[in-house]
Amino acid sequence: MVNKIKVAVLFGGQSSEHEVSRISAQSVLENIDRDRFAIKAIGITKSGEWLTYDGDISLLGTGQWEEVARKKCQGDAYTKLREKNSVDVVFPVLHGPNGEDGSIQGLLQLVDIPYVGCNILSSAVGMDKEFAKLVFNNAGIPQADYIKVMRSELEELKGEMDELLERVSDKLGWPCFVKPANAGSSVGVSKVKDPKELFEALKFAAKYDSKILIEEFIKGRELECAVLGNDSPTASTVGEIIPSNDFYDYNAKYIDGKSGTVIPADIDERAMEQIRDYSVRAFKALGCSGLSRVDFFLEESGRVILNEINTMPGFTSISMYAKLWEASGIPYKELITRLIDLAFESYQQRTRSYERK
C-alpha cells in the first residue's frame, strides 16, 4: 500500500474574506486527489480559534462546519498541526489579511512545514497594493496612478477636503476608485463618480485597512491571467470578466451570480501575449512561487494596464484561476496536485539556504 501524502487544508481565517475562503476550501476539498493525498481540514474561526473538521464538506460554504467541529471537540488544531509527522504539507486556502499577507506563511516556516503558494515576502508585498505598485513600476509594467491616504488623516480631512479634491482632480480625474490597500475580493472598494462622494468612500475603505488608495479610473475590459510555477513560471490563457455591476465588486463576484466570463478572451494575439508576458514578469518581480492570478485592464487603444496581483486567488466554482488552467489543458484535480508538488520543490529550495538539524 502506497503511503499517502498528508495534506492539511487551512480555511476561514480572521479577515473580511473569511466566507470566500470557506467556499474556496470546499471546492479544493471536493476536487483534490484522495487516492494520492490524505486530507486534514482545519478551519480558523473569525475569532482566531483553530478547529479540526472531518464532517460534511458542503457545510463549509454555509458556515455550519464550525458547530459540527465544536461538538467533536478534538482539541486544539494548531497544536496538532505541529505534532511530528501529523502533516507533510499545508494548503493555506486563506484570502486577505492574516492569511494571504505572509502571516500564515511565516508561521508555517517557523514550524518547518512546507506550504502551497508564495513565500512571506511576496505574500506581504502582493497583499499591499501600494508596495506592489512600487515593485511593478520598477519592473516597467504600466499601472494606474494613485494617491495614498491614511486612516489617521480622515478626521482632519473631514473639515478641509479642498486640497485633496484638487490633487485628485489634477492627478487622477473623475471618476476614480477608492480601495483599502490591504484587502481582496473588492472588499471596501468604491467607484467615486464626483467629488461629493469621496469622503464617504474613504470612510468605507477605512473600515478594512489603515491605508487607503485613491486610484485612477481606467476605462477598459477586465482581463485575468493565471501563473503557475516557481523559478520558471508559465502563464495560462487569458480570460475576460463581464461584470454584472458597474464594476467587478464583491457582490458581482460572489453574491448575485450574474457576472460572466469568456475563456479565452476574445482579444487579438498581441494583447494576449502582452498580458501573459506581464503576468510572468509581475510574478517574478514579486518573487512569487506556486501560484498567482494577475488582473489587467485592456484599453480600447490596445494598451494593457496591470490592475493587481492575487497571491492566493479564489478557488470557488466560479473563480478564474482554476478555470483558466482548465482551458489551458490542466484539469482542476491535476492543478491541485501540481501546486502541492511545487510546495515541496519550493520548500527544498528554501531550506537549502541553511544547515538542517
C-alpha positions as CSV (number, residue, x, y, z in Angstrom):
1,M,0.0,0.0,0.0
2,V,1.4,3.4,-1.0
3,N,1.7,5.9,1.8
4,K,-0.4,8.9,1.1
5,I,1.0,12.4,1.4
6,K,-0.7,14.1,4.4
7,V,-2.2,17.5,3.4
8,A,-3.7,20.0,5.8
9,V,-6.2,22.3,4.1
10,L,-6.5,25.6,6.1
11,F,-9.6,27.7,5.6
12,G,-11.6,30.5,7.1
13,G,-9.3,33.0,8.9
14,Q,-9.6,36.3,10.5
15,S,-10.3,38.6,7.6
16,S,-13.2,40.2,5.7
17,E,-12.8,37.3,3.2
18,H,-13.5,34.6,5.7
19,E,-16.6,33.4,3.8
20,V,-14.9,33.4,0.4
21,S,-12.1,31.3,1.9
22,R,-14.6,28.7,3.2
23,I,-16.2,28.3,-0.3
24,S,-12.7,28.1,-1.9
25,A,-11.7,25.4,0.5
26,Q,-14.9,23.4,-0.1
27,S,-14.1,23.4,-3.8
28,V,-10.5,22.3,-3.2
29,L,-11.6,19.5,-0.9
30,E,-14.2,18.3,-3.4
31,N,-11.5,18.1,-6.2
32,I,-8.3,17.0,-4.5
33,D,-6.9,13.6,-5.5
34,R,-7.8,11.4,-2.5
35,D,-6.0,8.4,-4.0
36,R,-2.7,10.3,-3.5
37,F,-3.4,12.6,-0.6
38,A,-4.7,12.0,3.0
39,I,-6.7,15.1,3.9
40,K,-7.0,17.0,7.2
41,A,-9.2,20.1,7.1
42,I,-8.5,22.8,9.6
43,G,-10.8,25.8,10.0
44,I,-9.8,29.1,11.6
45,T,-12.7,30.9,13.1
46,K,-13.2,34.7,12.8
47,S,-12.1,34.9,16.5
48,G,-8.9,33.0,15.7
49,E,-9.6,29.6,17.0
50,W,-8.2,26.6,15.1
51,L,-10.6,23.7,14.7
52,T,-10.1,20.3,13.0
53,Y,-13.0,19.4,10.8
54,D,-13.8,15.9,9.3
55,G,-17.5,16.4,8.6
56,D,-19.6,17.0,5.5
57,I,-17.6,19.2,3.1
58,S,-20.8,21.0,1.9
59,L,-21.1,22.6,5.4
60,L,-18.0,24.7,4.8
61,G,-19.8,27.1,2.5
62,T,-22.8,27.5,4.7
63,G,-20.7,28.1,7.9
64,Q,-22.3,25.2,9.7
65,W,-19.0,23.3,9.9
66,E,-18.0,25.3,13.0
67,E,-20.9,23.9,15.1
68,V,-20.1,20.4,14.0
69,A,-16.4,20.8,14.7
70,R,-17.0,22.2,18.2
71,K,-19.3,19.2,19.1
72,K,-16.5,16.8,18.3
73,C,-14.1,18.8,20.4
74,Q,-10.9,17.2,19.0
75,G,-8.5,19.5,20.8
76,D,-6.5,22.5,19.6
77,A,-5.9,22.0,15.9
78,Y,-2.8,24.3,15.9
79,T,-1.1,22.2,18.5
80,K,-2.0,19.0,16.5
81,L,-0.6,20.6,13.3
82,R,2.8,21.0,15.0
83,E,2.9,17.4,16.2
84,K,5.7,15.4,14.5
85,N,4.6,13.6,11.3
86,S,1.0,14.9,11.6
87,V,1.1,16.6,8.2
88,D,3.5,16.7,5.3
89,V,2.3,19.9,3.6
90,V,-0.2,22.7,4.2
91,F,-2.5,24.2,1.6
92,P,-3.5,27.6,3.1
93,V,-6.7,28.4,1.2
94,L,-6.9,31.7,3.0
95,H,-7.7,35.1,1.4
96,G,-6.9,38.6,2.7
97,P,-5.1,39.8,5.8
98,N,-4.0,37.2,8.4
99,G,-3.8,34.6,5.6
100,E,-2.6,35.9,2.3
101,D,-0.4,38.6,3.7
102,G,2.6,36.5,4.8
103,S,1.4,35.9,8.4
104,I,0.4,32.3,7.9
105,Q,3.4,31.7,5.6
106,G,5.7,32.9,8.4
107,L,4.1,30.7,11.0
108,L,4.4,27.7,8.8
109,Q,8.1,28.4,8.1
110,L,8.7,28.7,11.8
111,V,7.2,25.3,12.5
112,D,9.1,23.9,9.4
113,I,6.2,22.7,7.3
114,P,6.1,23.0,3.5
115,Y,3.1,25.0,2.2
116,V,1.4,25.8,-1.1
117,G,1.9,29.2,-2.6
118,C,4.0,32.3,-2.2
119,N,6.6,33.0,0.5
120,I,6.4,35.5,3.3
121,L,7.8,38.5,1.3
122,S,5.9,38.0,-1.9
123,S,2.7,37.4,0.0
124,A,3.1,40.5,2.1
125,V,4.1,42.8,-0.8
126,G,1.4,41.3,-3.0
127,M,-1.2,42.0,-0.4
128,D,-0.2,45.7,0.0
129,K,-1.4,47.4,-3.2
130,E,0.9,50.3,-2.8
131,F,4.1,48.3,-2.3
132,A,3.1,46.0,-5.1
133,K,2.8,49.1,-7.4
134,L,6.3,50.2,-6.4
135,V,7.7,46.7,-7.4
136,F,5.8,46.6,-10.7
137,N,6.7,50.1,-11.6
138,N,10.4,49.1,-11.1
139,A,9.7,46.2,-13.5
140,G,8.4,48.5,-16.1
141,I,4.8,47.3,-16.1
142,P,2.2,50.0,-16.8
143,Q,-0.3,50.7,-13.9
144,A,-3.0,53.1,-12.8
145,D,-1.8,56.2,-11.0
146,Y,-2.8,56.7,-7.3
147,I,-2.8,58.9,-4.2
148,K,-2.3,57.4,-0.7
149,V,-4.4,58.5,2.3
150,M,-4.0,57.1,5.8
151,R,-7.0,56.4,8.1
152,S,-5.5,58.7,10.7
153,E,-5.8,61.6,8.3
154,L,-9.6,61.3,7.8
155,E,-10.6,63.4,10.8
156,E,-8.6,66.4,9.7
157,L,-9.7,65.8,6.1
158,K,-13.3,65.9,7.1
159,G,-13.2,69.6,7.8
160,E,-11.0,70.5,4.8
161,M,-11.2,68.4,1.7
162,D,-10.4,71.1,-0.8
163,E,-6.6,70.3,-1.1
164,L,-7.2,66.6,-1.5
165,L,-10.0,67.1,-4.0
166,E,-7.8,69.4,-6.1
167,R,-5.0,66.7,-6.0
168,V,-7.4,64.1,-7.2
169,S,-8.8,66.3,-9.9
170,D,-5.4,67.2,-11.2
171,K,-3.6,63.9,-10.9
172,L,-6.4,61.3,-11.4
173,G,-9.6,62.9,-12.5
174,W,-13.2,61.7,-12.1
175,P,-14.5,59.1,-11.7
176,C,-11.8,57.3,-9.6
177,F,-11.7,54.3,-7.3
178,V,-11.1,54.2,-3.6
179,K,-9.9,51.0,-2.1
180,P,-8.2,49.6,1.0
181,A,-4.5,49.0,0.4
182,N,-4.6,45.6,2.1
183,A,-7.8,43.7,1.1
184,G,-9.0,41.5,-1.7
185,S,-12.3,40.3,-3.4
186,S,-13.1,44.0,-3.9
187,V,-13.9,44.4,-0.2
188,G,-14.2,48.0,0.7
189,V,-13.9,49.3,-2.8
190,S,-16.0,52.2,-4.2
191,K,-16.2,53.9,-7.6
192,V,-16.4,57.6,-6.9
193,K,-18.1,59.5,-9.7
194,D,-17.8,63.0,-8.4
195,P,-16.0,65.0,-5.5
196,K,-19.1,64.9,-3.3
197,E,-18.7,61.1,-2.9
198,L,-15.1,61.0,-2.0
199,F,-15.1,61.3,1.8
200,E,-17.8,58.7,2.3
201,A,-15.8,56.3,0.1
202,L,-12.7,57.0,2.2
203,K,-14.6,56.2,5.4
204,F,-15.9,53.0,3.9
205,A,-12.4,51.8,2.8
206,A,-11.0,52.8,6.2
207,K,-13.2,50.1,7.8
208,Y,-11.0,47.5,6.3
209,D,-7.5,49.0,6.4
210,S,-5.5,51.9,7.8
211,K,-4.0,52.7,4.4
212,I,-6.3,53.7,1.5
213,L,-5.6,54.3,-2.2
214,I,-7.4,56.7,-4.4
215,E,-6.8,55.2,-7.9
216,E,-7.1,56.5,-11.4
217,F,-10.1,55.0,-13.3
218,I,-9.1,53.0,-16.3
219,K,-11.7,52.5,-18.9
220,G,-11.1,49.1,-20.4
221,R,-12.0,45.5,-20.5
222,E,-11.2,43.4,-17.3
223,L,-8.9,40.5,-18.1
224,E,-7.2,37.9,-15.9
225,C,-4.3,35.6,-16.3
226,A,-3.1,32.7,-14.1
227,V,0.5,31.9,-13.4
228,L,1.9,28.5,-12.2
229,G,5.4,27.5,-11.2
230,N,8.4,28.5,-9.1
231,D,11.5,29.8,-10.6
232,S,10.4,29.1,-14.2
233,P,6.6,30.0,-14.1
234,T,4.2,29.7,-17.0
235,A,1.1,31.8,-17.8
236,S,-2.3,30.4,-18.8
237,T,-4.5,31.7,-21.5
238,V,-6.3,35.0,-20.7
239,G,-9.9,35.3,-19.6
240,E,-12.3,38.2,-19.6
241,I,-14.7,39.2,-16.8
242,I,-18.1,40.5,-17.8
243,P,-19.2,42.2,-14.5
244,S,-22.9,42.3,-13.7
245,N,-22.5,45.6,-11.8
246,D,-20.8,49.0,-12.6
247,F,-17.5,47.3,-11.8
248,Y,-16.4,43.8,-10.6
249,D,-17.2,44.4,-6.9
250,Y,-17.8,41.8,-4.1
251,N,-21.5,41.4,-4.9
252,A,-20.8,40.9,-8.6
253,K,-18.1,38.3,-7.8
254,Y,-19.9,36.2,-5.1
255,I,-23.5,37.2,-4.4
256,D,-25.7,37.8,-7.4
257,G,-24.1,35.1,-9.6
258,K,-24.8,37.2,-12.8
259,S,-21.2,38.1,-13.8
260,G,-19.9,36.2,-16.8
261,T,-16.5,35.0,-18.0
262,V,-15.1,34.5,-21.5
263,I,-12.2,32.0,-21.7
264,P,-10.2,32.5,-23.8
265,A,-10.9,36.2,-24.1
266,D,-11.8,37.5,-27.5
267,I,-8.8,39.7,-27.9
268,D,-6.1,40.0,-30.5
269,E,-2.9,37.9,-30.2
270,R,-0.7,40.8,-29.5
271,A,-2.8,41.8,-26.4
272,M,-3.0,38.1,-25.3
273,E,0.8,37.7,-25.4
274,Q,1.4,41.1,-23.7
275,I,-0.8,40.1,-20.8
276,R,0.8,36.7,-20.5
277,D,4.3,38.3,-20.6
278,Y,3.4,41.0,-18.0
279,S,1.9,38.2,-15.8
280,V,5.1,36.3,-15.7
281,R,7.1,39.4,-15.2
282,A,4.9,40.5,-12.3
283,F,5.2,37.0,-10.7
284,K,9.0,37.1,-11.0
285,A,9.4,40.7,-9.8
286,L,7.5,39.9,-6.6
287,G,9.4,36.7,-6.1
288,C,6.2,34.6,-6.1
289,S,6.1,30.8,-6.0
290,G,3.4,28.3,-6.7
291,L,0.6,30.4,-8.0
292,S,-0.8,33.9,-8.6
293,R,-3.6,35.4,-10.6
294,V,-2.8,38.7,-12.3
295,D,-5.6,41.2,-13.3
296,F,-5.4,43.7,-16.1
297,F,-7.4,46.3,-18.0
298,L,-7.3,46.5,-21.8
299,E,-8.0,49.9,-23.1
300,E,-9.6,50.5,-26.5
301,S,-6.3,51.8,-27.8
302,G,-4.8,48.3,-27.1
303,R,-2.7,49.5,-24.1
304,V,-2.5,46.9,-21.3
305,I,-2.6,48.1,-17.7
306,L,-1.9,45.9,-14.7
307,N,-4.6,46.2,-12.0
308,E,-3.3,43.9,-9.2
309,I,-1.9,40.5,-8.3
310,N,-3.5,37.9,-6.1
311,T,-1.1,35.5,-4.5
312,M,-3.8,33.2,-3.2
313,P,-6.6,33.6,-5.8
314,G,-10.1,32.3,-5.2
315,F,-10.8,28.6,-5.8
316,T,-14.6,28.8,-5.8
317,S,-16.6,27.1,-8.5
318,I,-16.8,30.5,-10.4
319,S,-13.2,31.6,-9.7
320,M,-11.0,32.2,-12.7
321,Y,-7.7,30.7,-11.6
322,A,-8.7,27.0,-12.0
323,K,-10.9,27.8,-15.0
324,L,-8.1,29.5,-16.8
325,W,-5.8,26.5,-16.3
326,E,-8.5,24.0,-17.3
327,A,-8.8,26.0,-20.5
328,S,-5.1,25.7,-20.9
329,G,-5.1,21.9,-20.5
330,I,-4.7,21.3,-16.8
331,P,-7.8,19.9,-15.1
332,Y,-8.7,21.1,-11.5
333,K,-7.6,17.9,-9.8
334,E,-4.3,17.9,-11.6
335,L,-3.8,21.6,-10.8
336,I,-4.1,20.9,-7.1
337,T,-1.6,18.1,-7.3
338,R,0.9,20.3,-9.2
339,L,0.5,23.1,-6.6
340,I,1.3,20.6,-3.8
341,D,4.3,19.3,-5.8
342,L,5.5,22.9,-6.3
343,A,5.2,23.4,-2.5
344,F,7.7,20.6,-1.8
345,E,10.0,22.0,-4.5
346,S,9.9,25.5,-3.0
347,Y,10.5,24.1,0.5
348,Q,13.6,22.2,-0.7
349,Q,15.0,25.4,-2.4
350,R,14.3,27.5,0.7
351,T,15.7,25.1,3.2
352,R,19.0,24.6,1.2
353,S,19.9,28.1,2.5
354,Y,20.7,26.8,6.0
355,E,22.0,23.7,7.6
356,R,19.2,21.4,8.8
357,K,19.5,19.5,12.0
